[in-house]
Amino acid sequence: LVKQYPMKIRSVVFHTRRMCKDLFEKYQLMEECIACTSVEEVDAVLSKCAKYVANPKSFHYDQEKAARDKEALENKRLEEGKRKRYEGRMIRKAKREGLSDLHHYLRMGAEVPSVETVKRLKKAPKEERLSVWKKNHSQHCMAHHLEEGGCKRDRSCAFIHTA
């Protein structure tokens, strides 16, 4: 379907992972699927999974890989906890300052840049571009919107990537 109706690789990976979660966990293919950067790579992971389903004896459980997966899951939970604590601090800060909008600091820089803004900033000098971006769009990835070829970090980027 993806070859007929192209979509972003993030969506392909998300839905493939969602539909094949049990099999990917059973055959230790989850991390491999998440790391995919093209439809061909996702297809290769699915083929490997189908091979293991057809011939279960060809799969060998890897204890080290299981330990790495467990550690990655713990790190993910830790990072999610950090975000929750950060949000709590920002809400408390807004309360202390008597702001009526408790999410004021969380919304700062969340404005999605318009097509016109992106075109204008691409032509602007670097200093002006940076100051405007920090003021209005600081939660969004500047490289994704303004650099040729987009953000090189893709899914590992901490900033928001929206079209």
C-alpha positions, 0 to 999 in steps of 0.5 A: 500500500505504501508504494501505491500511496506514499506516506512518511516513514514515521507513519509506516514504522508506527503502524507496522509496529502497532500491527506486528507488536507481538511478533516483533517482541517474540522474535526480537525485531522491535528495535530493528523496526523502529530504526528503519529509515525506508520502506524497503528496510521495513519490508526486510524486517517483515520478511525476516518475521515471516521467515521466523513464523514459517520456520520457528527453529531458525530463530535463536533468542539473544539474551544480550539483545533482550538486555539492551531492549530492557535498558532502552525501555527503562531509559524511555520511561526515565525520559518521559518522567523528565518531561512530566517533571519539566511540565510540572515546574513550568506550571508551578512557575506560572502559578507563582507569577500569578498568570491566568494561563497555567500552560503559558510557558509550555506554549511559548514557541509552540506556534507552527511556522506558516509557509510565508514565515518559512519562505521569509526566514529562508531569505533572511540573514542568520541573526534575524532568522534565529531571533524570530525563530526563538521568539515564536517557534522555539519548540520546532526544529529550525533545521527541519523547516529552513535547511536544505534537505531538512533535519539530519537527526530526523526521529532522534531530534528533540524538536517538533517536526511538522509540515 
